[in-house]
Structures are given as structure tokens and as C-alpha cells.
Amino acid sequence: MSNKQCNVKQMVKKTNGAKKMTVVRLEDQPLSSYPWIAYQKGFNTLREVAEYFNVDYDKLKNAVETTPRRQTKVISGIVKKFLKYDTSYNGKILTIKEIQEMTGFSKSVIEKRLTRKWSVEKIINTPVRKKHKTESFTINGKTYHGLEEVSRAFGISWMTLRDRVYHQEMSIEEAVYKPVRPGKEKNSCFWCLGKEWKNFSALCAEYQLSEATVRDNQKKNPNKTLDDIILKMLNKRPYCYVVYGKDYPTVKAIAVAYQVEYQKLYSRMRTKAKYGSIEEIIEALKNDDALNRI
């Protein structure tokens, strides 16, 4: 878009008695000569503004009439309030079609990125991630169609296979047969703290630990074993609850062990004056449940 816009005038000239239509270009019209200016573009009417930016004409007209501003003909700020997406770039507002022409991306890709509050600059500079087509893999003479089929056959997660094949550039055999570090693969059995676990989720649930936090600690401490990481996290707890002579790391663990509602248990534990011990709260909750069943 230019700071100046051209008008074209049609004129009829007579040449040897015959009429001939010619197009004459007038001098470039300065931007300041337009009655309305929005994002360095001139418009003759408010309806032109509404159509160009795809906004509601009546709402735009009302806003222009009621919004005070220093330069009465400059309405960029008002127009911006009605735009569905922020498509400003280098002081101008671009249409989705213009962004398509600049990037070669599809309309749906651009709209998804705008919905996620991406700037136009980020949209332009971020290539679209290529989707991996379904490939066939041959392992020990047998053909598997896609990584998902390989994943199911060998009990390795699709994410692990995808990372090894496409990012670490391993062969499919290497990706399948390379051992998975204990605790890193959700669907593999492993030993930790002297016990065999069916999966990583079961380990974290047993000790009331966040899976994300444990994995983050593994990344930060690659030379430490999973046993060391779990024990360190458990020792960081400020205290534990002793109920009927047994230790519990969290209120939720107590609720699960004695089959009472967690929220009610937690709420009553905060009311110290009414109850003398956790055991009293548990008995009271069980009595309440018994009465509710009658």
C-alpha cells in the first residue's frame, strides 16, 4: 500500500469523426486529501473503510461520531477496536489475503495463529511444520504401516519412536531395540525403590508426586538414578501425617487409605478447635456416611 493513491478518469476523444475511449491518469492524490485515513490508507467514505477492514458499518459510524481524537480524519485507533485479529505490520493493517500472498500459507493456518495471539511478524517468520506421511517400516522381515503400528507391536510409545526416528535420525531397528531409560517410558515395567512398577504413572501415584515434576528433575539431574530423585523429592516434604501409627505424605493419601471424601477431610482438618485428632475426623466422616445411607 502506498501513501498516495491514483484516480483514473475516462475521457472520450473524437478521432477522424470516430469516438475513441481513452484512459487518462490524473496526478497522484495525496493521502491528506482524503476525508478518512486508516493505517496509512485514504478512503472517501466510512462505508469504504468498513468494507475494506470487514467491520460493521453502523458500529464504526457511531464510534467515529462519539470518539474524540486530535486528528478528526485519522481513525486507525477506532478501526483497530473492531478488528477480529491484530494484523498490524510495519504500521499498516494487512488482510488475511495479503498475509497469504506474503507467506504462501493457507487461510486456516494464518487464522489459527492469529487466534493464538501471534503477531504478523511471528507468522511470517515461522514455517509451517511438515506432517510426516504414513511410512512403511520393515523390521525382521515384517512390514508395519506407520509408527503407531510399530509402537503397538513393540510396546514403545509413539512419541519415543517419533523422536528417535525423525529427530535423532535413528534407523527403525535402532529406535525399537534401544533400551528405554527406566521411568522415561510410560508403558514399560521397571524397578524403583526395590519394587517393580508397571508404568511411570503408578509410581508417581503411589507417592503422591507430580509426573511432570519428576520428569523435570530427571532432565535437570541426568546423572542421578530415578531412586535418588524420588527419595530426594520425598525428603523435601516439610512433614508427614501420622494416622493410627502409620505415616502418610499427603491428606489425599489419608483419604484414599480410609475411604473418605478428600475435600471434607481437608476442610475439617483445618478446623482444629472442633476435632482433637485426624482419627476423630475420619470416624466422624464415616459416621456421617453411614447416616446418609439410612
Order of alpha helices (4+ residues) and beta strands (2+ residues): beta-beta-beta-beta-beta-beta-alpha-alpha-alpha-beta-beta-alpha-alpha-alpha-beta-beta-alpha-alpha-alpha-beta-beta-alpha-alpha-alpha-beta-beta-alpha-alpha-alpha
